[in-house]
Amino acid sequence: MDFPITRIKGGVGAAKGFLTGGVSCGIKNPDSDRLDLALIYSEVPSVAAGAFTTNRVQAAPVKVSKNHFADGDVRAIVVNSGNANACTGVQGIQDARTMCKGVAKPLKLRRTQVGVCSTGVIGLPMPMSRVEPRMEELVASLDKKKGNDVARAIITSDTREKELAISFDIDGHRVRLGGCVKGAGMICPSMATMLCFITTDANLSQSCLERAVKESVEESFNRITIDGDMSTNDTVMVMANGASGMPLVARGSEGCKQFRDALGWLMLELAKEIVRDGERVTKFVTVKVEGARTHLDAKKVAEAVCKSALVKSSWNGEDPNWGRIIHAVGYSRARIREELIDIHIGGKAACLGGLQAETPMEDLRKIVAKPEFEIVINLNRGEAGYTMYSSDLSPEYVDFNRSEYAYWKQARKDGLV
């Protein structure tokens, strides 16, 4: 960004005019007191925009929220963890709508002014007998300083909450922008397995916000991968309420461009934190593709390398195996010439012109032994480029995901299956 920003506290609750809260329902485990139901609410009218999973199998809350966001008139978001409410049929749709109604009525909103999200195990009905009775308490929990409660309530296999807030000037007016995100496994481009909620008190036109969200998602959450799996519930929701008191910012204006740059920066930082907190990962790897003939060719190469189980396994083993990288480049379906490909790891040449470079292997091994490093792949065929953020694949990841569905035992006790 070419303008200054200031990091501030508050996460998704940092912007003026927004209240946040969270409660414990015991959705996944009735004996647990961890927060698993959260609410974000704008005290004044707001505009909203969202991005949703491109998976052809979509969870009930995704279907409901896409409909509610169609007009951009959303003032509240209710979200739960512990159950994805996915592949739950007509009852799932009804449960998602019931969650919207549960907060809409006490907030004096229409049901369609509430977005709804869920994350957790796929295929099990929502335990609404534990959720519905807590709706009044959820609304009563709303406060100006509980942004962290939302960040904590939405995590599943995450090891920690992930939130960020900033302030900056648009046309001489100070505005605030804050958000939180969850995601650690089933992370793949074209939205990762993630939920992201962002609020701002900037006064934006609907079209300005929609364009900013679309472009920012493409350059952040659509550029990360951990395990190559795309979920049924992926969602990004952004609300802007104008509580900063600034004049309306129209699409195409310099102010809209400034907001888009700030939103893009915030989303990218949150996206990187998803990768760093990936399920049992030990490496954060930036993969830059340069010299491609087209943007699409660069993207194909980056995705092939970042999704390769062989490449990711070598990163976990701290093995600078550039052969696995170039073989992924070769099957990416991008237009490449083997004899032109250069690969640098941590700034040192591993492959030049498709052949082994003279850099000592031990020097490269020291680089990939670090928790974070960068790989640059130059195709030397044009000017286009693309950057992605990935991780290694560990034995611990496999072990962790072998036992995730213990929740089915509790579901049987609840009479849900």
N, C-alpha and C positions, 0 to 999 in steps of 0.2 A: 504493500500500500504506500501511496505517496503522501499520506497525511498521518498525523500522530494519533495514537490510541492510548488509552489508559486502562489497565486491568483493574477491575473493581470486584467487590464481593457480591454474593447473592445468587449467582447462577441464573436459573430461569426466572427467579423472582426479583432480579435486580432492576428491571425497567419500572418506571413509574406507572401506577394504575393497575398493577397486577398483584393478585393474591395467590398464594400457593399453600398446599397442605397435604398431609398424608396420614393414613391410619393403618392399623393391622387388622386383617380379616382372617388370617390363617388359611388362605386360599390353597396353598400347596400342603401345608401342615397345620392342622388346627391347634396344635400345641405350641406353635411358634409365635413369638410376639414381634417379629420383624415387620417393618412397614411393607405393605404389598398393594396398597390402593392409594392413588394420588389424584390431586385435582389442581388445575391451573385455571384462573379466572380473571378476566378483565373487568374492572369495575365500570368501565365506560365502553361505548361501542367500538368495535375493532374490525379490521379487515384481516383475512386469513388466506393462506395458501399452503398447499401440501404436495408431497410427492409420495407415491405408494409403490409397493413391490410390483415387479413385472412378471412374477411367477404366475402361471396360469391357474394355479390352485391358490386361492386367496381366502384368508380368514374372515370370519363374520365382521369383526370390527373394521377391517379394511373396506369391505363392501359398504357398510353403513357410513363410514366417515367420508369415503369418496363422494357419496351422494350429498352429505351435509356440506362438504367443502366446495361443491359445484358453484354455489352462489357467493362464496367467500365471506358469508355472514356467520362467523363462528366466534363465540366469546368465552368458551370454556372447553377444557379437555379433561376427560376422566380416563385413567389408565391403570391397569393392574398387571402384576407379575405373578408367575406361578402357574398360569393356564393361558394357552394361546387362543382359546375359543376358535380353533381352526378345524375344518372338516367336521363340523358339528351340525350341519344342516339347517333346517328352518328354526329349530330351537336356538341355535347359536345366534342367528339374526335377531330373534326375539330377545335373547339375553343381552346382546349389545345395545339394542334399543332401550331395554329396561335400565341399563346403566346410565344411558343418556338422560332418560326421564328422571332417574333418581336424583340427579343434581340439578336438572333444568327447573323442576318445580320450585324448590326452595330458593333458587337464584332468580326466579321470575323470568326465565328464558323459555324459548321454544325448544323442543327436543332437537330440532334441526340446527340449533345454534351451539350444539355440543358435539365435539369430536370425541371418539372413543378408540382406545388402543388396548391391546392385550399382548402379553409375551409369556412364553412358557412352553409346556408340553402340548403337542398337537394331538388332536383326536378325542379328547375328553370333554364332556360337557362342563360348563362353568358351575362351580358350587355356589349357585345364587343364594342358597339358604344362609350362607355366611357373608355374602357380599351385600345383599339388599338391606339387611338390618343396620349396616354401618354407614349408609349414605348420609343420613342426617349428621352423624358425627364427623364425617368427611367434610361436609360443607362448613360445619362449626369450627373445623381445624384451620380454616383459611387465615392466613396472616401475611404481612409484608416481608417477613424475614424467615420464611420456611422453604426457600428454594432448594436447599439441600435435602429436605424431606422427599421432594419429588425425585431427585437424583438417586436417593437410597431406595425408594419404593419400587423403582422400575428395574433394578438389576436382577439378573438370574445367575448365570454362571460367571458373571463379572467378579473380579476380586475386590473392586472398589468402585465408588461412585465417580462419575466423570462429568464435570461441569466447568463452565467458563463464562465470564461476563466482562464486557468492555464498555467504555464511554468514549465518545468522539464528537466532533462538531460537524454539522451539515449546515452550510450557509450561515454560520455564526451562531447556530443554536445547538446546545449540548443535548445529545441523545444517548440512550443506553440500550445495549443489546446483550442479551444473556441466554444461555441455553444449557441443556444437559442431554446426555446420550447414554444408551446402554447397548452393549454388544460385545461378544467375546468369542462366540462360535457360530458356525453356519454363516461365515462372512464371505461374500462374493460380490463382484461388481454388478451393476444394474440393480442396485441397492443391496446392501449387505443385510445380514440378519440383525436388525437394529431398530431402535426407536430413538427419535430425536425431537425435542421440543424446544422452540426458541421464541422468545418474546422481545418486543422492542416498543419503546414509547415514541419512535419516530412517526411522523404523520405522512403516511404513504398512500398513494392511489392504489387501487386493486391491481391494475395492470403493472405498475412499478414493482409491487411485491411479488406478483406471480413470475415475472421475468427474472427477478433477482434470485428467487428460490430455485427456479428451473436451472439457471446457469450455475449457481453455487453448488447444487447437488451433483451436477455432472462433473464438477472439478474437485469434488471432495469424497462423498460417500460412494460415488460410482467408480472410484479409483483405488479401492482397498480390497484386499482379499486375504483370508487366513486359510481357509480349507476348501474353497471352491464351491461351497453350498449356498444356495439362495433360499431364504425363508418364505413363509406364507404371510408374514405379518409386518414386513418392513415398512416403516412410515416415518416421514419427516413432516412436522407441523410447525408453521410459523404464524404468529399473530402480531399485528401492529395496531396500537390503539391511539396514537397521537397525543398521549398525555404529557409529552414534553412541551406542548404549547406552540410548536413551530408551525409555519404555514405548510399547506399541502405540497408534497413532493410528487411531481408528475413523472410518468415514464419518459425516458429520453433526456431528462434534465441532468445537469451536472450533479445535483444532489442525489438523484436516483443512482447514478454511477458510483458516487461515494458510498452510499448504503450498500450497493451490491458488492463492492470491494470489501467492505467490512464484514458483511455476511459471509462472503466466500472465505475470508481468512478465518473467521470463527468456526465455520463448518469444517474446514480442512484441519484445524487444530483438534477438534473433537474427533474427526475421522482417524487421525493418527493415534489418538489415545485408545481408540477401539483396537487397533492393531497391536499396540504395545501391551494391552491387557488381554490379548487373545488367549484362548484356553490352552494353558500350559506351554505357551510359546517362550522361546529364549532369545529370539532375534527379531529386530525391526529392520527391514531391508527396503531401501528406496531403489527402484529400478527405473532408470531413465533411458528412453530410446531416442536416438538422434539420427539425423540423416536419412529419414524415410522419404519415399516418394510422395506419400499422402498421409494425412492424419490417421486414416483408417488403418493403413499398413503399420504405422507406429503403434497404434492401439492393439492390433492383433499380436504383435511381437511382445509387447509388455504383458498382456494378459496370458499368453502362452507360457512365458517364463515364470510369472508370479503364481500361476495355478499348478505348475508342474510338481507332482509329488516327489519325483526324483530330485529336482533342483532344491525343493524345500527340505528334503531329507538330508541332502549334502550340507545345507546351511546349518542344520541342527548338529551335524557331525563335525562342523568347523572345517569342512573340506572345500577348498577353492576350486571346485570342479567345473571349469569353464566349458568342458565338453558337454555337460548336461544342459548348460545354458544355450549353447549354439544349436544343439539338436532340437530344443524347444523352438528356437527361432526358425529352424528349417520346416517344422510342421505347422507353423502358425498360419500358413496360407497367405502370408504377406509376400509382396514381390521383393525378393532379395537375391543377391549373388554371393555365394559362399566366400569367394576370394576377396570380397570387399569388407567383410565384417570385422570390426574391431570391438574388443570387450575389455573394459577397464574395471578393476575391483579396488575400491578405495583409492582411486587416482593412479593406480599402478596397472600397467598393461599385462593382461593375462593372455590375450589373443590378438594378433595383428594380421590382417589380411586372411583370416580364416585359419591361421596357423599358430602354434605355441609361441608366445613371446619369450623374451630372454629374462624376464623378471624371475628371480629365484622363487620356487614354490613356497619356501618357508616364509618369505616376505608376504605372500598372498595369504598364507595360513594365519599369520598374525592378525591380518585385517579381519578375516571372517570369524576369528575368535572373539571379536568385540561384540557387545550386545547390539550395536547399531552400525551399519555400514551402507555404502552406496555402490551400485553397479551401473555402469554406463555402457550401453550397446549402441555403437554407431554403424548404421547400415551403409553409409557413404553412397547414397543413391538420390538424395534430395535434401530438402530443408525442413521437413515436418518432424515433429517430436511428440512424445507422450510420456507422462510420468505416472507410476503407480507405487503403492506402498503395500508391502507384503510381510510375511513372517516365515519362520521355519515350521516344520511339522515334526512333532516330538513323539516318542513312545508314550509319554504321559498323556498326550492328547487322546490317543487311542484308548488308553486305559480309562481316562475320565469319561469318555463317551460310551463306554461299554455298559455303564451302570446308571445312566441318566434317567431311565424310565422306572425307577423305583416308585415314582409317584402313582403308578397304576395300582399299587397295593392299597394306598390311601383312598383312591377313587372307588375301589371295590367296597371299602368300609363305608364310604359315603353313599353307596347305592347308585353311583353314576354309571357303572358298567356291570 
